[in-house]
Amino acid sequence: MVMNLGVDHIKAAVIAIDLHRGHLDMSVATMPTRPDVATRIIAANKRLFDWCRANGIPVIHQMTSYRDEAEIRANPFWRTRAEDPNNTRKNVMRHNIMGGPGCNVMPELLDDSDFIVNTKKRYDCFLGTDLDFVLKSHGINTLLITGVNTNSCVLATTTAANVRDYSVIVVEDCVDSMDGPAMHEAGLACIRTAFGFVMDTDAVMKLGELAA
């Protein structure tokens, strides 16, 4: 299938956002998705990653990690979420502190050939990280974005990629949200309206030019 992605010569990479134990391993997760969501997201991403690796498309993992609570508390809104026991972000002040078990990509999603950017501290994967350098140095102009959460990190990173003039595809079956299906769908609606393409893994695999 040939699709106009807005670039002349496509060079793609996967941007896998926060597919770590802090969201997806129910035994240690501080900000967990639902268990069924974790199971489905892990399986969907593994399928996509295996295909991408086989076709020479690099997988770049973005992982949130903080030196200490002060780096989290610097965000005023997050401080308010930590005070609300009914909020999905109530554990934000102890989420993915360096050295904790949450700061590890789910092992079934990691390959020795993958890149890891583990200096992410805010929703936008470009902020304070060398992601843009990694992409530019490898000639990447098209991003396949996956991960958690659709309505925060995925949305913010898609927006940031768009304003940096990357072509963006959010892989619909490979993203989800700990905030529930309504927020997941709202995030996708924002993305497809103004920031990037939304398609599932089957559609991505039919884009022959990605693997060319």
N, C-alpha and C positions, 0 to 999 in steps of 0.2 A: 504494500500500500504506500503510495506517495502522498505526502501531506506537506503543505507549506508551513514550515515552522519559523519562517522569517529569516533564516540564515542561508547563505549560499552553499557552504560546505560544512555539514554537521560534524561536530566532534563532541560526543556526549560523555557525561559522567553521572553516576548516581550520587546524590547527596542524601545520606541516610541519617535522619535527625533523631537523636536520643533513643535509639533502640538498645537501651541499656537495662541493667537489672533494677535500677531505681524506679523504672516504670513497669517493667514486664516480668520480673521475677517476684511472684507473690510472697516468697519466703523472706525477702529483704526490702521490697519496694517501699519507699517513703511516700511516693505520689503515684499509686498504682492505677492502671487501667482496670477494667473488669477482667477477671480471669479468661473469659471466653474471647474477649477482644485481644488480649495478649496472645493467646493460642493462634487465633486467626491471623493476626498481624505478623507474627513470627513466620508462620508457614508461607504467607503471601510474599514477604520480603525474601525469604530463602529462595523461593522459586524465581523471582526476578533477578536476584543477585547471581544465582548460578548461571542463568542465561546471559547476563551481562558479562560476567567473567569469561565465559566461553566465547564471547564475541568481541573481546578486547575493550570492553567498556569498564573503566575503573570504578570502584566503589569507595566512596569517601565518607567515613563515619564522623558525625559531629556529636560530641559527647559533652554534656554539661558537667562541670566540676568546679568546686569552690575551695579556696584555701581555708576559709573559716566563715563563721556566721556573719561577720562584718561585711563581707562581699555580697551577701544576700540582703542584709538589712539596709544597704545603701539604696534599695528600691522602695520608695514610700508606699506604693500600692501593695507590694508584697508584705510589708509590715502589717497592713490592715487585714490581709488574708490569713496571716498566721494567728490572728486574734479571733477568728471565726471558726468554731469547732465543727460547723456544718459545711465548711467550704472544702472543695477538692484540693486546695492548696494549703490546708491547715498545717501541714508538716514542712512547709517550704524552708523554714529556718534550719532544718537538719537534712535537707535533700541534697544528696550527692556531694557531701564533704569529701575532699581528697583522702584517700586511704580506706574509705568505706566500701562495702561490697557493691553498692549501687553504681559506682564509677567503673563499670565494666560492660562492654558490649556483650549482648547475649551470645554465648559461645557458638551456637549453631549458625549465627549470622556473620561470623568473622572468619576471614581467610588471610593467610600470610601475605597475599598480594594486595590487600586493601590498605588504604591510607586511614589514619586516625587523626582528627583534629580535636584535642581534648581541653581546649582553653575557652570553650563556649560558656558564657556566664549570663547571657540574656537571650530573649526569644530569637533575635536576629542572629543567625549563624555567622554573619560577616563581621559583626561588631566585636572588636578586641581579639580576633583570631587571624590566622594567616590563610584562611580559606581562599580569598581572592587571589593571593599569590600562588597557591597550589593550582588553582584553575588556570590562571594566565600562563604559568610556567609549563603547563601541559597542553596548552592550546585549546582548552575546553570552552565551547560557546553555548552548549545546550545542557540543561540540568534536568535530571530525572529525580524529583524530590519525593522522598518517602519518610515515614516515621510518625512521631508523636510530639505534640498534639496538633491536630488539623487547624484548630482555631487560635493557636498561639504561635508556637515555633514554626510550624509549617507555613502558616499565613505570613508571619513576619519575614521569614527567610525568602519566601516567594516574592514578596513585595520588594525586599532589598535586592534580590537578583534582577527583578524587572527594571528597577531604576539604575542598575549597573549595566543594563542592555544585554543581559543573558536571555536566551530563549528558554522558557521554563515549561516543563510538563510535570504536573503533580499526578502521581500514580495512585488512582483512587482506592484500589483495594489494598494498597500498602500504607495507607495513612488512617489514623483514627484518633479519638480523643477520650481522655479520662473524664471529660466534662459531659459526655453523653452524645447520643446520635443527633440531637437538634443542633448542638454546637459544631459537630463534625460537618453536618450539611451546610450550616451557615458559613463555615470557613471555606468550603468548596465553592459555594455560590459567590462569595467575594472574589475568590481566585479566578474563576472562569469568566467573571464579568470584566475584570480589569487588569489582571496580572499574569495569567498564564493558561496553558491548556490543561484540561483534566481528562484523563483517560485511564482505562484499566490495563493490567499487565498484558492481557491478550492483544489489545490494540497496540501497545508499545512494541510487542514482539513482531507485529506485522509491519512496523515501520522499517522496512529494509534498509533505508538510508542511514539509520542509527548505527548499524553494525557493518556498514560498508568500509 
